[in-house]
Amino acid sequence: MYNRGMERIFFIVGVVSAFIGVATGAFGAHGLKGRLDAEMLNVFEVGVRYQMYHALALLGVSWASTRWPGTPVVASGWLFVAGTLLFSGSLYLLSLTGLRWLGAITPLGGLAFLAGWLCLLWAALRA
């Protein structure tokens, strides 16, 4: 039942996401300061923060897949990936383009994050 491939995939995706989060955070702090107003810079920073939280969560999912292999852990990992793309991605685009309709996508990413955490809880409780 243990799937080493998923452990490795989530570890790699988590590391890459953390790398991108650090680079994006540095870009926001140095490249966007003075180009975005304070509100949009804050929106950008929220995207970075949640990307970093969930990059670390993916490392946890990698570990959890070694302890409690199965569908809930795998679902958790993919939900964190989807949440990062939808939540952080929409906030990055919103802050850079000013297109307010992108804010309608952000809650979908938040729901994916919440579902991912519930799946991880489910995996631990059913073990």
Backbone atoms as SQL, in Angstrom:
CREATE TABLE atoms (id INTEGER PRIMARY KEY, chain TEXT, resi INTEGER, resn TEXT, atom TEXT, x REAL, y REAL, z REAL);
INSERT INTO atoms VALUES
  (1, 'A', 1, 'MET', 'N', 0.822, -1.196, 0.000),
  (2, 'A', 1, 'MET', 'CA', 0.000, 0.000, 0.000),
  (3, 'A', 1, 'MET', 'C', 0.871, 1.267, 0.000),
  (4, 'A', 2, 'TYR', 'N', 2.071, 1.196, 0.534),
  (5, 'A', 2, 'TYR', 'CA', 2.981, 2.337, 0.578),
  (6, 'A', 2, 'TYR', 'C', 3.430, 2.691, -0.829),
  (7, 'A', 3, 'ASN', 'N', 3.364, 3.962, -1.162),
  (8, 'A', 3, 'ASN', 'CA', 3.697, 4.411, -2.505),
  (9, 'A', 3, 'ASN', 'C', 4.840, 5.411, -2.431),
  (10, 'A', 4, 'ARG', 'N', 6.057, 4.926, -2.648),
  (11, 'A', 4, 'ARG', 'CA', 7.243, 5.782, -2.573),
  (12, 'A', 4, 'ARG', 'C', 7.202, 6.890, -3.618),
  (13, 'A', 5, 'GLY', 'N', 6.549, 6.627, -4.730),
  (14, 'A', 5, 'GLY', 'CA', 6.470, 7.637, -5.775),
  (15, 'A', 5, 'GLY', 'C', 5.741, 8.895, -5.318),
  (16, 'A', 6, 'MET', 'N', 4.634, 8.746, -4.583),
  (17, 'A', 6, 'MET', 'CA', 3.881, 9.912, -4.111),
  (18, 'A', 6, 'MET', 'C', 4.676, 10.664, -3.047),
  (19, 'A', 7, 'GLU', 'N', 5.362, 9.945, -2.199),
  (20, 'A', 7, 'GLU', 'CA', 6.204, 10.582, -1.181),
  (21, 'A', 7, 'GLU', 'C', 7.215, 11.512, -1.860),
  (22, 'A', 8, 'ARG', 'N', 7.848, 10.997, -2.877),
  (23, 'A', 8, 'ARG', 'CA', 8.869, 11.768, -3.585),
  (24, 'A', 8, 'ARG', 'C', 8.254, 12.935, -4.360),
  (25, 'A', 9, 'ILE', 'N', 7.125, 12.698, -5.013),
  (26, 'A', 9, 'ILE', 'CA', 6.461, 13.763, -5.771),
  (27, 'A', 9, 'ILE', 'C', 6.101, 14.927, -4.858),
  (28, 'A', 10, 'PHE', 'N', 5.468, 14.633, -3.720),
  (29, 'A', 10, 'PHE', 'CA', 5.054, 15.712, -2.829),
  (30, 'A', 10, 'PHE', 'C', 6.252, 16.412, -2.199),
  (31, 'A', 11, 'PHE', 'N', 7.321, 15.682, -1.949),
  (32, 'A', 11, 'PHE', 'CA', 8.529, 16.316, -1.426),
  (33, 'A', 11, 'PHE', 'C', 9.108, 17.274, -2.462),
  (34, 'A', 12, 'ILE', 'N', 9.220, 16.813, -3.694),
  (35, 'A', 12, 'ILE', 'CA', 9.778, 17.653, -4.759),
  (36, 'A', 12, 'ILE', 'C', 8.893, 18.871, -5.016),
  (37, 'A', 13, 'VAL', 'N', 7.581, 18.668, -5.105),
  (38, 'A', 13, 'VAL', 'CA', 6.672, 19.794, -5.347),
  (39, 'A', 13, 'VAL', 'C', 6.743, 20.785, -4.185),
  (40, 'A', 14, 'GLY', 'N', 6.851, 20.283, -2.960),
  (41, 'A', 14, 'GLY', 'CA', 6.970, 21.161, -1.802),
  (42, 'A', 14, 'GLY', 'C', 8.249, 21.986, -1.828),
  (43, 'A', 15, 'VAL', 'N', 9.359, 21.343, -2.173),
  (44, 'A', 15, 'VAL', 'CA', 10.639, 22.056, -2.245),
  (45, 'A', 15, 'VAL', 'C', 10.612, 23.104, -3.358),
  (46, 'A', 16, 'VAL', 'N', 10.097, 22.730, -4.517),
  (47, 'A', 16, 'VAL', 'CA', 10.010, 23.684, -5.633),
  (48, 'A', 16, 'VAL', 'C', 9.086, 24.845, -5.265),
  (49, 'A', 17, 'SER', 'N', 7.974, 24.557, -4.624),
  (50, 'A', 17, 'SER', 'CA', 7.050, 25.610, -4.221),
  (51, 'A', 17, 'SER', 'C', 7.693, 26.542, -3.194),
  (52, 'A', 18, 'ALA', 'N', 8.447, 25.989, -2.250),
  (53, 'A', 18, 'ALA', 'CA', 9.146, 26.824, -1.270),
  (54, 'A', 18, 'ALA', 'C', 10.182, 27.708, -1.961),
  (55, 'A', 19, 'PHE', 'N', 10.920, 27.143, -2.909),
  (56, 'A', 19, 'PHE', 'CA', 11.901, 27.914, -3.670),
  (57, 'A', 19, 'PHE', 'C', 11.231, 29.080, -4.386),
  (58, 'A', 20, 'ILE', 'N', 10.119, 28.776, -5.068),
  (59, 'A', 20, 'ILE', 'CA', 9.381, 29.811, -5.783),
  (60, 'A', 20, 'ILE', 'C', 8.825, 30.844, -4.796),
  (61, 'A', 21, 'GLY', 'N', 8.363, 30.383, -3.647),
  (62, 'A', 21, 'GLY', 'CA', 7.849, 31.300, -2.633),
  (63, 'A', 21, 'GLY', 'C', 8.907, 32.274, -2.140),
  (64, 'A', 22, 'VAL', 'N', 10.114, 31.768, -1.890),
  (65, 'A', 22, 'VAL', 'CA', 11.204, 32.646, -1.455),
  (66, 'A', 22, 'VAL', 'C', 11.549, 33.647, -2.562),
  (67, 'A', 23, 'ALA', 'N', 11.662, 33.151, -3.784),
  (68, 'A', 23, 'ALA', 'CA', 11.996, 34.034, -4.910),
  (69, 'A', 23, 'ALA', 'C', 10.898, 35.070, -5.132),
  (70, 'A', 24, 'THR', 'N', 9.654, 34.651, -5.054),
  (71, 'A', 24, 'THR', 'CA', 8.526, 35.556, -5.244),
  (72, 'A', 24, 'THR', 'C', 8.470, 36.588, -4.120),
  (73, 'A', 25, 'GLY', 'N', 8.739, 36.143, -2.896),
  (74, 'A', 25, 'GLY', 'CA', 8.768, 37.067, -1.761),
  (75, 'A', 25, 'GLY', 'C', 9.849, 38.119, -1.918),
  (76, 'A', 26, 'ALA', 'N', 11.016, 37.698, -2.377),
  (77, 'A', 26, 'ALA', 'CA', 12.110, 38.649, -2.599),
  (78, 'A', 26, 'ALA', 'C', 11.742, 39.621, -3.718),
  (79, 'A', 27, 'PHE', 'N', 11.130, 39.100, -4.773),
  (80, 'A', 27, 'PHE', 'CA', 10.687, 39.959, -5.872),
  (81, 'A', 27, 'PHE', 'C', 9.686, 40.994, -5.372),
  (82, 'A', 28, 'GLY', 'N', 8.745, 40.546, -4.541),
  (83, 'A', 28, 'GLY', 'CA', 7.748, 41.477, -4.003),
  (84, 'A', 28, 'GLY', 'C', 8.375, 42.532, -3.114),
  (85, 'A', 29, 'ALA', 'N', 9.293, 42.104, -2.258),
  (86, 'A', 29, 'ALA', 'CA', 9.910, 43.038, -1.314),
  (87, 'A', 29, 'ALA', 'C', 10.834, 44.036, -1.996),
  (88, 'A', 30, 'HIS', 'N', 11.520, 43.602, -3.032),
  (89, 'A', 30, 'HIS', 'CA', 12.520, 44.468, -3.666),
  (90, 'A', 30, 'HIS', 'C', 12.079, 45.016, -5.015),
  (91, 'A', 31, 'GLY', 'N', 11.395, 44.215, -5.795),
  (92, 'A', 31, 'GLY', 'CA', 11.032, 44.634, -7.148),
  (93, 'A', 31, 'GLY', 'C', 9.705, 45.348, -7.248),
  (94, 'A', 32, 'LEU', 'N', 8.802, 45.075, -6.299),
  (95, 'A', 32, 'LEU', 'CA', 7.467, 45.665, -6.405),
  (96, 'A', 32, 'LEU', 'C', 7.256, 46.841, -5.458),
  (97, 'A', 33, 'LYS', 'N', 8.132, 46.982, -4.475),
  (98, 'A', 33, 'LYS', 'CA', 8.011, 48.101, -3.549),
  (99, 'A', 33, 'LYS', 'C', 8.168, 49.393, -4.346),
  (100, 'A', 34, 'GLY', 'N', 7.224, 50.267, -4.221),
  (101, 'A', 34, 'GLY', 'CA', 7.240, 51.499, -4.990),
  (102, 'A', 34, 'GLY', 'C', 6.492, 51.401, -6.309),
  (103, 'A', 35, 'ARG', 'N', 6.255, 50.177, -6.773),
  (104, 'A', 35, 'ARG', 'CA', 5.501, 49.987, -8.024),
  (105, 'A', 35, 'ARG', 'C', 4.037, 49.655, -7.744),
  (106, 'A', 36, 'LEU', 'N', 3.801, 49.047, -6.578),
  (107, 'A', 36, 'LEU', 'CA', 2.433, 48.724, -6.175),
  (108, 'A', 36, 'LEU', 'C', 2.066, 49.585, -4.977),
  (109, 'A', 37, 'ASP', 'N', 0.785, 49.916, -4.857),
  (110, 'A', 37, 'ASP', 'CA', 0.368, 50.633, -3.654),
  (111, 'A', 37, 'ASP', 'C', 0.394, 49.659, -2.471),
  (112, 'A', 38, 'ALA', 'N', 0.270, 50.184, -1.278),
  (113, 'A', 38, 'ALA', 'CA', 0.395, 49.374, -0.061),
  (114, 'A', 38, 'ALA', 'C', -0.625, 48.232, -0.024),
  (115, 'A', 39, 'GLU', 'N', -1.848, 48.494, -0.477),
  (116, 'A', 39, 'GLU', 'CA', -2.889, 47.460, -0.463),
  (117, 'A', 39, 'GLU', 'C', -2.517, 46.291, -1.377),
  (118, 'A', 40, 'MET', 'N', -2.098, 46.579, -2.593),
  (119, 'A', 40, 'MET', 'CA', -1.752, 45.513, -3.534),
  (120, 'A', 40, 'MET', 'C', -0.461, 44.800, -3.126),
  (121, 'A', 41, 'LEU', 'N', 0.472, 45.510, -2.526),
  (122, 'A', 41, 'LEU', 'CA', 1.683, 44.861, -2.019),
  (123, 'A', 41, 'LEU', 'C', 1.326, 43.894, -0.897),
  (124, 'A', 42, 'ASN', 'N', 0.376, 44.275, -0.062),
  (125, 'A', 42, 'ASN', 'CA', -0.094, 43.390, 1.001),
  (126, 'A', 42, 'ASN', 'C', -0.778, 42.154, 0.420),
  (127, 'A', 43, 'VAL', 'N', -1.578, 42.329, -0.608),
  (128, 'A', 43, 'VAL', 'CA', -2.240, 41.204, -1.281),
  (129, 'A', 43, 'VAL', 'C', -1.182, 40.235, -1.811),
  (130, 'A', 44, 'PHE', 'N', -0.158, 40.773, -2.442),
  (131, 'A', 44, 'PHE', 'CA', 0.932, 39.950, -2.972),
  (132, 'A', 44, 'PHE', 'C', 1.608, 39.164, -1.844),
  (133, 'A', 45, 'GLU', 'N', 1.875, 39.845, -0.731),
  (134, 'A', 45, 'GLU', 'CA', 2.545, 39.205, 0.408),
  (135, 'A', 45, 'GLU', 'C', 1.701, 38.102, 1.038),
  (136, 'A', 46, 'VAL', 'N', 0.380, 38.268, 1.047),
  (137, 'A', 46, 'VAL', 'CA', -0.495, 37.204, 1.551),
  (138, 'A', 46, 'VAL', 'C', -0.357, 35.963, 0.666),
  (139, 'A', 47, 'GLY', 'N', -0.291, 36.167, -0.645),
  (140, 'A', 47, 'GLY', 'CA', -0.083, 35.041, -1.554),
  (141, 'A', 47, 'GLY', 'C', 1.219, 34.315, -1.268),
  (142, 'A', 48, 'VAL', 'N', 2.287, 35.068, -1.038),
  (143, 'A', 48, 'VAL', 'CA', 3.585, 34.466, -0.719),
  (144, 'A', 48, 'VAL', 'C', 3.502, 33.680, 0.585),
  (145, 'A', 49, 'ARG', 'N', 2.893, 34.279, 1.604),
  (146, 'A', 49, 'ARG', 'CA', 2.801, 33.642, 2.917),
  (147, 'A', 49, 'ARG', 'C', 2.076, 32.294, 2.830),
  (148, 'A', 50, 'TYR', 'N', 0.934, 32.282, 2.158),
  (149, 'A', 50, 'TYR', 'CA', 0.182, 31.028, 2.059),
  (150, 'A', 50, 'TYR', 'C', 0.885, 30.012, 1.167),
  (151, 'A', 51, 'GLN', 'N', 1.603, 30.477, 0.167),
  (152, 'A', 51, 'GLN', 'CA', 2.389, 29.543, -0.637),
  (153, 'A', 51, 'GLN', 'C', 3.449, 28.872, 0.233),
  (154, 'A', 52, 'MET', 'N', 4.123, 29.651, 1.069),
  (155, 'A', 52, 'MET', 'CA', 5.168, 29.078, 1.929),
  (156, 'A', 52, 'MET', 'C', 4.575, 28.109, 2.956),
  (157, 'A', 53, 'TYR', 'N', 3.461, 28.487, 3.570),
  (158, 'A', 53, 'TYR', 'CA', 2.825, 27.584, 4.536),
  (159, 'A', 53, 'TYR', 'C', 2.540, 26.228, 3.886),
  (160, 'A', 54, 'HIS', 'N', 2.012, 26.280, 2.672),
  (161, 'A', 54, 'HIS', 'CA', 1.581, 25.038, 2.041),
  (162, 'A', 54, 'HIS', 'C', 2.708, 24.308, 1.325),
  (163, 'A', 55, 'ALA', 'N', 3.800, 24.991, 1.035),
  (164, 'A', 55, 'ALA', 'CA', 5.008, 24.293, 0.584),
  (165, 'A', 55, 'ALA', 'C', 5.519, 23.419, 1.729),
  (166, 'A', 56, 'LEU', 'N', 5.541, 23.985, 2.927),
  (167, 'A', 56, 'LEU', 'CA', 5.953, 23.202, 4.095),
  (168, 'A', 56, 'LEU', 'C', 4.947, 22.086, 4.392),
  (169, 'A', 57, 'ALA', 'N', 3.664, 22.382, 4.175),
  (170, 'A', 57, 'ALA', 'CA', 2.644, 21.348, 4.364),
  (171, 'A', 57, 'ALA', 'C', 2.875, 20.178, 3.414),
  (172, 'A', 58, 'LEU', 'N', 3.314, 20.461, 2.195),
  (173, 'A', 58, 'LEU', 'CA', 3.598, 19.378, 1.244),
  (174, 'A', 58, 'LEU', 'C', 4.759, 18.501, 1.725),
  (175, 'A', 59, 'LEU', 'N', 5.730, 19.099, 2.409),
  (176, 'A', 59, 'LEU', 'CA', 6.796, 18.273, 2.998),
  (177, 'A', 59, 'LEU', 'C', 6.203, 17.373, 4.072),
  (178, 'A', 60, 'GLY', 'N', 5.243, 17.914, 4.826),
  (179, 'A', 60, 'GLY', 'CA', 4.537, 17.098, 5.813),
  (180, 'A', 60, 'GLY', 'C', 3.726, 15.990, 5.171),
  (181, 'A', 61, 'VAL', 'N', 3.111, 16.272, 4.048),
  (182, 'A', 61, 'VAL', 'CA', 2.355, 15.254, 3.321),
  (183, 'A', 61, 'VAL', 'C', 3.297, 14.153, 2.848),
  (184, 'A', 62, 'SER', 'N', 4.480, 14.532, 2.405),
  (185, 'A', 62, 'SER', 'CA', 5.470, 13.542, 1.986),
  (186, 'A', 62, 'SER', 'C', 5.774, 12.589, 3.142),
  (187, 'A', 63, 'TRP', 'N', 6.000, 13.171, 4.316),
  (188, 'A', 63, 'TRP', 'CA', 6.250, 12.341, 5.504),
  (189, 'A', 63, 'TRP', 'C', 5.021, 11.505, 5.852),
  (190, 'A', 64, 'ALA', 'N', 3.835, 12.134, 5.846),
  (191, 'A', 64, 'ALA', 'CA', 2.602, 11.428, 6.207),
  (192, 'A', 64, 'ALA', 'C', 2.338, 10.249, 5.283),
  (193, 'A', 65, 'SER', 'N', 2.753, 10.367, 4.028),
  (194, 'A', 65, 'SER', 'CA', 2.525, 9.260, 3.094),
  (195, 'A', 65, 'SER', 'C', 3.365, 8.042, 3.452),
  (196, 'A', 66, 'THR', 'N', 4.426, 8.226, 4.243),
  (197, 'A', 66, 'THR', 'CA', 5.208, 7.080, 4.707),
  (198, 'A', 66, 'THR', 'C', 4.576, 6.437, 5.936),
  (199, 'A', 67, 'ARG', 'N', 3.827, 7.213, 6.707),
  (200, 'A', 67, 'ARG', 'CA', 3.179, 6.724, 7.937),
  (201, 'A', 67, 'ARG', 'C', 1.785, 6.183, 7.692),
  (202, 'A', 68, 'TRP', 'N', 1.009, 6.904, 6.908),
  (203, 'A', 68, 'TRP', 'CA', -0.398, 6.577, 6.688),
  (204, 'A', 68, 'TRP', 'C', -0.706, 6.602, 5.188),
  (205, 'A', 69, 'PRO', 'N', -0.105, 5.704, 4.427),
  (206, 'A', 69, 'PRO', 'CA', -0.330, 5.731, 2.974),
  (207, 'A', 69, 'PRO', 'C', -1.804, 5.501, 2.649),
  (208, 'A', 70, 'GLY', 'N', -2.222, 6.124, 1.587),
  (209, 'A', 70, 'GLY', 'CA', -3.592, 5.930, 1.141),
  (210, 'A', 70, 'GLY', 'C', -4.159, 7.169, 0.489),
  (211, 'A', 71, 'THR', 'N', -5.383, 7.041, 0.071),
  (212, 'A', 71, 'THR', 'CA', -6.065, 8.084, -0.672),
  (213, 'A', 71, 'THR', 'C', -6.170, 9.421, 0.074),
  (214, 'A', 72, 'PRO', 'N', -6.504, 9.437, 1.382),
  (215, 'A', 72, 'PRO', 'CA', -6.625, 10.741, 2.048),
  (216, 'A', 72, 'PRO', 'C', -5.336, 11.574, 2.020),
  (217, 'A', 73, 'VAL', 'N', -4.196, 10.931, 2.198),
  (218, 'A', 73, 'VAL', 'CA', -2.930, 11.674, 2.170),
  (219, 'A', 73, 'VAL', 'C', -2.651, 12.185, 0.760),
  (220, 'A', 74, 'VAL', 'N', -2.858, 11.351, -0.224),
  (221, 'A', 74, 'VAL', 'CA', -2.640, 11.771, -1.613),
  (222, 'A', 74, 'VAL', 'C', -3.586, 12.916, -1.965),
  (223, 'A', 75, 'ALA', 'N', -4.843, 12.791, -1.582),
  (224, 'A', 75, 'ALA', 'CA', -5.807, 13.869, -1.844),
  (225, 'A', 75, 'ALA', 'C', -5.362, 15.157, -1.169),
  (226, 'A', 76, 'SER', 'N', -4.869, 15.045, 0.051),
  (227, 'A', 76, 'SER', 'CA', -4.385, 16.211, 0.774),
  (228, 'A', 76, 'SER', 'C', -3.289, 16.927, -0.006),
  (229, 'A', 77, 'GLY', 'N', -2.323, 16.178, -0.493),
  (230, 'A', 77, 'GLY', 'CA', -1.230, 16.772, -1.250),
  (231, 'A', 77, 'GLY', 'C', -1.710, 17.496, -2.489),
  (232, 'A', 78, 'TRP', 'N', -2.585, 16.853, -3.254),
  (233, 'A', 78, 'TRP', 'CA', -3.065, 17.491, -4.484),
  (234, 'A', 78, 'TRP', 'C', -3.953, 18.693, -4.186),
  (235, 'A', 79, 'LEU', 'N', -4.688, 18.638, -3.081),
  (236, 'A', 79, 'LEU', 'CA', -5.498, 19.794, -2.693),
  (237, 'A', 79, 'LEU', 'C', -4.609, 20.968, -2.286),
  (238, 'A', 80, 'PHE', 'N', -3.482, 20.699, -1.630),
  (239, 'A', 80, 'PHE', 'CA', -2.544, 21.776, -1.299),
  (240, 'A', 80, 'PHE', 'C', -1.933, 22.381, -2.566),
  (241, 'A', 81, 'VAL', 'N', -1.640, 21.538, -3.535),
  (242, 'A', 81, 'VAL', 'CA', -1.107, 22.043, -4.811),
  (243, 'A', 81, 'VAL', 'C', -2.161, 22.918, -5.492),
  (244, 'A', 82, 'ALA', 'N', -3.387, 22.410, -5.579),
  (245, 'A', 82, 'ALA', 'CA', -4.468, 23.187, -6.217),
  (246, 'A', 82, 'ALA', 'C', -4.723, 24.478, -5.453),
  (247, 'A', 83, 'GLY', 'N', -4.719, 24.401, -4.136),
  (248, 'A', 83, 'GLY', 'CA', -4.936, 25.592, -3.327),
  (249, 'A', 83, 'GLY', 'C', -3.868, 26.645, -3.573),
  (250, 'A', 84, 'THR', 'N', -2.627, 26.210, -3.679),
  (251, 'A', 84, 'THR', 'CA', -1.537, 27.145, -3.935),
  (252, 'A', 84, 'THR', 'C', -1.722, 27.826, -5.285),
  (253, 'A', 85, 'LEU', 'N', -2.044, 27.047, -6.299),
  (254, 'A', 85, 'LEU', 'CA', -2.240, 27.631, -7.630),
  (255, 'A', 85, 'LEU', 'C', -3.412, 28.603, -7.645),
  (256, 'A', 86, 'LEU', 'N', -4.527, 28.215, -7.038),
  (257, 'A', 86, 'LEU', 'CA', -5.718, 29.056, -7.068),
  (258, 'A', 86, 'LEU', 'C', -5.619, 30.243, -6.108),
  (259, 'A', 87, 'PHE', 'N', -5.225, 29.991, -4.876),
  (260, 'A', 87, 'PHE', 'CA', -5.187, 31.045, -3.867),
  (261, 'A', 87, 'PHE', 'C', -4.029, 32.002, -4.129),
  (262, 'A', 88, 'SER', 'N', -2.817, 31.483, -4.044),
  (263, 'A', 88, 'SER', 'CA', -1.655, 32.357, -4.223),
  (264, 'A', 88, 'SER', 'C', -1.584, 32.891, -5.645),
  (265, 'A', 89, 'GLY', 'N', -1.838, 32.034, -6.619),
  (266, 'A', 89, 'GLY', 'CA', -1.781, 32.467, -8.011),
  (267, 'A', 89, 'GLY', 'C', -2.747, 33.597, -8.303),
  (268, 'A', 90, 'SER', 'N', -3.979, 33.497, -7.800),
  (269, 'A', 90, 'SER', 'CA', -4.951, 34.568, -8.051),
  (270, 'A', 90, 'SER', 'C', -4.542, 35.855, -7.344),
  (271, 'A', 91, 'LEU', 'N', -3.958, 35.746, -6.158),
  (272, 'A', 91, 'LEU', 'CA', -3.512, 36.956, -5.460),
  (273, 'A', 91, 'LEU', 'C', -2.330, 37.607, -6.161),
  (274, 'A', 92, 'TYR', 'N', -1.413, 36.795, -6.684),
  (275, 'A', 92, 'TYR', 'CA', -0.292, 37.357, -7.447),
  (276, 'A', 92, 'TYR', 'C', -0.815, 38.111, -8.666),
  (277, 'A', 93, 'LEU', 'N', -1.699, 37.465, -9.408),
  (278, 'A', 93, 'LEU', 'CA', -2.239, 38.097, -10.616),
  (279, 'A', 93, 'LEU', 'C', -3.080, 39.330, -10.295),
  (280, 'A', 94, 'LEU', 'N', -3.876, 39.253, -9.241),
  (281, 'A', 94, 'LEU', 'CA', -4.682, 40.394, -8.832),
  (282, 'A', 94, 'LEU', 'C', -3.800, 41.592, -8.504),
  (283, 'A', 95, 'SER', 'N', -2.756, 41.352, -7.717),
  (284, 'A', 95, 'SER', 'CA', -1.902, 42.471, -7.309),
  (285, 'A', 95, 'SER', 'C', -1.116, 43.043, -8.485),
  (286, 'A', 96, 'LEU', 'N', -0.711, 42.202, -9.418),
  (287, 'A', 96, 'LEU', 'CA', 0.099, 42.678, -10.544),
  (288, 'A', 96, 'LEU', 'C', -0.722, 43.316, -11.663),
  (289, 'A', 97, 'THR', 'N', -1.970, 42.846, -11.827),
  (290, 'A', 97, 'THR', 'CA', -2.784, 43.347, -12.937),
  (291, 'A', 97, 'THR', 'C', -3.873, 44.315, -12.501),
  (292, 'A', 98, 'GLY', 'N', -4.277, 44.229, -11.232),
  (293, 'A', 98, 'GLY', 'CA', -5.380, 45.054, -10.753),
  (294, 'A', 98, 'GLY', 'C', -6.748, 44.551, -11.178),
  (295, 'A', 99, 'LEU', 'N', -6.805, 43.391, -11.812),
  (296, 'A', 99, 'LEU', 'CA', -8.085, 42.819, -12.247),
  (297, 'A', 99, 'LEU', 'C', -8.817, 42.246, -11.032),
  (298, 'A', 100, 'ARG', 'N', -9.783, 42.981, -10.551),
  (299, 'A', 100, 'ARG', 'CA', -10.485, 42.628, -9.306),
  (300, 'A', 100, 'ARG', 'C', -11.266, 41.323, -9.395),
  (301, 'A', 101, 'TRP', 'N', -11.711, 40.930, -10.588),
  (302, 'A', 101, 'TRP', 'CA', -12.481, 39.694, -10.722),
  (303, 'A', 101, 'TRP', 'C', -11.655, 38.478, -10.318),
  (304, 'A', 102, 'LEU', 'N', -10.320, 38.596, -10.335),
  (305, 'A', 102, 'LEU', 'CA', -9.475, 37.477, -9.906),
  (306, 'A', 102, 'LEU', 'C', -9.681, 37.144, -8.433),
  (307, 'A', 103, 'GLY', 'N', -10.151, 38.137, -7.678),
  (308, 'A', 103, 'GLY', 'CA', -10.445, 37.900, -6.265),
  (309, 'A', 103, 'GLY', 'C', -11.535, 36.862, -6.052),
  (310, 'A', 104, 'ALA', 'N', -12.357, 36.616, -7.063),
  (311, 'A', 104, 'ALA', 'CA', -13.406, 35.599, -6.963),
  (312, 'A', 104, 'ALA', 'C', -12.827, 34.188, -6.987),
  (313, 'A', 105, 'ILE', 'N', -11.619, 34.036, -7.502),
  (314, 'A', 105, 'ILE', 'CA', -10.971, 32.724, -7.575),
  (315, 'A', 105, 'ILE', 'C', -10.313, 32.364, -6.245),
  (316, 'A', 106, 'THR', 'N', -9.855, 33.365, -5.519),
  (317, 'A', 106, 'THR', 'CA', -9.091, 33.152, -4.291),
  (318, 'A', 106, 'THR', 'C', -9.806, 32.243, -3.285),
  (319, 'A', 107, 'PRO', 'N', -11.101, 32.447, -3.006),
  (320, 'A', 107, 'PRO', 'CA', -11.764, 31.565, -2.040),
  (321, 'A', 107, 'PRO', 'C', -11.770, 30.095, -2.444),
  (322, 'A', 108, 'LEU', 'N', -11.750, 29.818, -3.757),
  (323, 'A', 108, 'LEU', 'CA', -11.694, 28.424, -4.201),
  (324, 'A', 108, 'LEU', 'C', -10.375, 27.786, -3.742),
  (325, 'A', 109, 'GLY', 'N', -9.304, 28.553, -3.812),
  (326, 'A', 109, 'GLY', 'CA', -8.023, 28.073, -3.304),
  (327, 'A', 109, 'GLY', 'C', -8.063, 27.867, -1.805),
  (328, 'A', 110, 'GLY', 'N', -8.720, 28.796, -1.111),
  (329, 'A', 110, 'GLY', 'CA', -8.872, 28.640, 0.338),
  (330, 'A', 110, 'GLY', 'C', -9.650, 27.381, 0.697),
  (331, 'A', 111, 'LEU', 'N', -10.698, 27.094, -0.069),
  (332, 'A', 111, 'LEU', 'CA', -11.462, 25.860, 0.164),
  (333, 'A', 111, 'LEU', 'C', -10.603, 24.624, -0.092),
  (334, 'A', 112, 'ALA', 'N', -9.767, 24.681, -1.123),
  (335, 'A', 112, 'ALA', 'CA', -8.864, 23.557, -1.401),
  (336, 'A', 112, 'ALA', 'C', -7.885, 23.361, -0.242),
  (337, 'A', 113, 'PHE', 'N', -7.361, 24.456, 0.312),
  (338, 'A', 113, 'PHE', 'CA', -6.475, 24.340, 1.472),
  (339, 'A', 113, 'PHE', 'C', -7.205, 23.682, 2.642),
  (340, 'A', 114, 'LEU', 'N', -8.410, 24.161, 2.933),
  (341, 'A', 114, 'LEU', 'CA', -9.175, 23.592, 4.047),
  (342, 'A', 114, 'LEU', 'C', -9.466, 22.111, 3.825),
  (343, 'A', 115, 'ALA', 'N', -9.854, 21.758, 2.621),
  (344, 'A', 115, 'ALA', 'CA', -10.129, 20.351, 2.316),
  (345, 'A', 115, 'ALA', 'C', -8.855, 19.513, 2.453),
  (346, 'A', 116, 'GLY', 'N', -7.734, 20.079, 2.043),
  (347, 'A', 116, 'GLY', 'CA', -6.465, 19.369, 2.193),
  (348, 'A', 116, 'GLY', 'C', -6.135, 19.085, 3.647),
  (349, 'A', 117, 'TRP', 'N', -6.348, 20.076, 4.507),
  (350, 'A', 117, 'TRP', 'CA', -6.090, 19.868, 5.936),
  (351, 'A', 117, 'TRP', 'C', -7.045, 18.830, 6.515),
  (352, 'A', 118, 'LEU', 'N', -8.305, 18.848, 6.077),
  (353, 'A', 118, 'LEU', 'CA', -9.256, 17.840, 6.567),
  (354, 'A', 118, 'LEU', 'C', -8.873, 16.440, 6.097),
  (355, 'A', 119, 'CYS', 'N', -8.389, 16.310, 4.872),
  (356, 'A', 119, 'CYS', 'CA', -7.948, 15.009, 4.382),
  (357, 'A', 119, 'CYS', 'C', -6.743, 14.503, 5.187),
  (358, 'A', 120, 'LEU', 'N', -5.838, 15.404, 5.512),
  (359, 'A', 120, 'LEU', 'CA', -4.676, 15.004, 6.308),
  (360, 'A', 120, 'LEU', 'C', -5.118, 14.574, 7.712),
  (361, 'A', 121, 'LEU', 'N', -6.074, 15.281, 8.278),
  (362, 'A', 121, 'LEU', 'CA', -6.637, 14.879, 9.573),
  (363, 'A', 121, 'LEU', 'C', -7.291, 13.504, 9.462),
  (364, 'A', 122, 'TRP', 'N', -8.063, 13.304, 8.411),
  (365, 'A', 122, 'TRP', 'CA', -8.732, 12.016, 8.182),
  (366, 'A', 122, 'TRP', 'C', -7.699, 10.894, 8.112),
  (367, 'A', 123, 'ALA', 'N', -6.619, 11.125, 7.400),
  (368, 'A', 123, 'ALA', 'CA', -5.565, 10.106, 7.280),
  (369, 'A', 123, 'ALA', 'C', -4.996, 9.742, 8.639),
  (370, 'A', 124, 'ALA', 'N', -4.762, 10.735, 9.468),
  (371, 'A', 124, 'ALA', 'CA', -4.200, 10.467, 10.785),
  (372, 'A', 124, 'ALA', 'C', -5.206, 9.752, 11.693),
  (373, 'A', 125, 'LEU', 'N', -6.459, 10.149, 11.619),
  (374, 'A', 125, 'LEU', 'CA', -7.470, 9.540, 12.493),
  (375, 'A', 125, 'LEU', 'C', -7.794, 8.102, 12.115),
  (376, 'A', 126, 'ARG', 'N', -7.723, 7.793, 10.843),
  (377, 'A', 126, 'ARG', 'CA', -8.075, 6.436, 10.418),
  (378, 'A', 126, 'ARG', 'C', -6.909, 5.457, 10.548),
  (379, 'A', 127, 'ALA', 'N', -5.729, 5.961, 10.852),
  (380, 'A', 127, 'ALA', 'CA', -4.537, 5.096, 10.960),
  (381, 'A', 127, 'ALA', 'C', -4.612, 4.216, 12.202);
